């Protein structure tokens, strides 16, 4: 399973690790993913998703139904 947020599509980025002497070597910035269960009252069911912590903040702000609707419109979450 790849490290991709199922609601926002966030994935790892690449960049440089920079030492004190300014030597540069490649590294990855991984997404902070959490496996979480959500209850969807409209469908009366539980849904388990791997979401980034920034997506959790969006869910707390907008609500799970609105965030899932946006993710389905963008094509990140299947029906």
C-alpha positions as CSV (number, residue, x, y, z in Angstrom):
1,X,0.0,0.0,0.0
2,X,1.5,3.3,-1.0
3,X,1.8,6.3,1.3
4,X,-1.0,8.4,-0.2
5,X,-3.8,10.2,1.5
6,X,-7.1,8.8,0.3
7,X,-9.0,12.1,0.6
8,X,-6.5,14.7,-0.5
9,X,-4.1,12.7,-2.7
10,X,-1.1,14.0,-0.8
11,X,2.0,11.8,-1.4
12,X,5.7,11.9,-0.6
13,X,7.8,14.8,-1.9
14,X,11.5,14.7,-2.6
15,X,14.1,17.3,-1.6
16,X,17.6,17.8,-0.3
17,X,19.0,17.0,3.1
18,X,21.4,19.9,3.8
19,X,24.3,19.4,6.3
20,X,26.0,22.1,8.3
21,X,28.6,22.3,5.6
22,X,25.8,22.7,3.0
23,X,26.4,19.3,1.4
24,X,23.3,18.2,-0.3
25,X,21.9,14.7,-0.6
26,X,18.5,13.5,-1.7
27,X,15.8,12.7,0.8
28,X,12.0,12.2,1.0
29,X,9.4,14.1,2.9
30,X,6.8,11.5,3.8
31,X,3.1,12.3,4.5
32,X,1.9,12.0,8.1
33,X,-0.8,9.3,7.6
34,X,-3.2,8.0,10.1
35,X,-5.6,5.0,9.7
36,X,-9.0,6.2,11.0
37,X,-12.6,5.0,11.0
38,X,-15.4,7.5,10.3
39,X,-19.1,7.1,10.7
40,X,-21.2,8.4,7.8
41,X,-24.8,9.1,9.0
42,X,-26.2,9.6,5.5
43,X,-25.2,6.1,4.4
44,X,-25.5,4.6,8.0
45,X,-22.1,2.9,7.8
46,X,-18.5,3.0,9.0
47,X,-15.6,3.8,6.6
48,X,-11.9,3.1,7.3
49,X,-9.5,5.5,5.5
50,X,-5.8,6.3,5.5
51,X,-5.8,10.1,5.8
52,X,-3.2,12.7,6.4
53,X,-3.3,14.7,9.6
54,X,-4.1,17.9,7.5
55,X,-7.1,16.0,6.1
56,X,-8.2,15.3,9.6
57,X,-8.2,19.0,10.4
58,X,-10.4,19.6,7.3
59,X,-12.8,16.8,8.5
60,X,-13.0,18.5,11.9
61,X,-13.7,21.8,10.3
62,X,-16.1,20.9,7.4
63,X,-17.4,17.5,8.5
64,X,-16.8,14.1,7.0
65,X,-19.7,14.2,4.5
66,X,-18.5,17.4,2.8
67,X,-14.9,16.2,2.6
68,X,-15.9,12.9,1.1
69,X,-18.1,14.7,-1.4
70,X,-15.1,16.9,-2.5
71,X,-12.8,13.9,-2.7
72,X,-15.2,12.0,-4.9
73,X,-15.6,15.0,-7.2
74,X,-11.8,15.2,-7.5
75,X,-11.5,11.5,-8.2
76,X,-9.5,10.5,-5.1
77,X,-12.2,8.4,-3.4
78,X,-14.1,5.7,-5.3
79,X,-17.9,5.2,-4.9
